[in-house]
Amino acid sequence: MAHLGPTDRDAVVLRFFEGKSMAEVGTTLGLEERAAQKRVNRALEKLRKLFTKRGVTLTVAAIAGAVAANSVQAAPAGLAVTVTTAAAKRRF
């Protein structure tokens, strides 16, 4: 996740760590729902390429599933507030 840019990382955090719908991700990031979907997919593809470079072959769906399944235990307290605040500041 640290290798993603701030907007891509925020999109993934909002979608998987906070469980937001694509419409909610879009609203928070100042994007339309379709653009938010593309942003999340692009971020997952970047993660897939990073894993591939390290010798781990995974599909985007597998990465999304792993992130979603492990996000609740991995998200530190206060992360949602930090991401939402940062995303809102970049939007304006």
N, C-alpha and C positions, 0 to 999 in steps of 0.2 A: 504494500500500500504506500510505503514511503517513496516509491519510485514514480508514483502517479503525480500529475500536476494537481494543484489545489482544487480546481473545479471538478476534475475527474474523481478525485478522492472524495470530495464532498458529495457528489452524486452517488457514489457507491455507499458511503456511510449513511446517507439519508435513506436510500433504498433498502439496504440489507441490515444495517445496525439499528436503524430507527423504524424499519418496517413501513416506510411511507409508500404510498402508491406512486405511480409515475406522474400522475397529475400533481400530487403534492410535491414531489421532487422538482417538477417543472416550476411550480409556483414559488418555491423557496429559492430556486436558482434564477428566477426571472426568465424561464424558458417555456415554450409550449410543451405539452405532454410528449409529442412526437420527438422533439429535440432532446428532451430529458431521456427518453428511451435510447436514442442514439448515443447520448453522452455515456450512459451506463454501459451499453454494449461496447462502446469504444474503449472504455476503461477496463472492462473484463478482457477484451482482446489484447490490450497492452499487458495485462497480468499474464495471460496465456503465453504471449511471446517471451516474457521474462522467465517464466517457468521453463519454457522450451530451451532457452539459452542455457539454463542450468541443468538440462538433461531430464526434465520432468515433463512428460507429455500428458496434457489434460485438455479436455474440451472446454469451451466457454461455459457450457451448461454445468459441467462438473465443478468449475471454479465458483460459479454463482451458487450452486447448491452447498458447497463447502463453506463459503462465506456466510450464507444465510443460516446454515446449521450451527455455526460456531460464533456468530456475531453477538449473541446475548451474553455469553460468558467472556467474550474478548473485549467488549466495549467498556472502557473505564467510566466511572461516574462523571457526569458533567460533559461528556463528549457531545451529546445531542445539542446542548446549549451552545457550546463552542462552535460547532459546525454551522448551526443555523445562524448564529451571529456573524460569523465570518462570511457566509454566503450572502447574507443580507447587505453587509458592508460593500462587498464587491459589486453587488447589483446596482448600487446607487452611486 
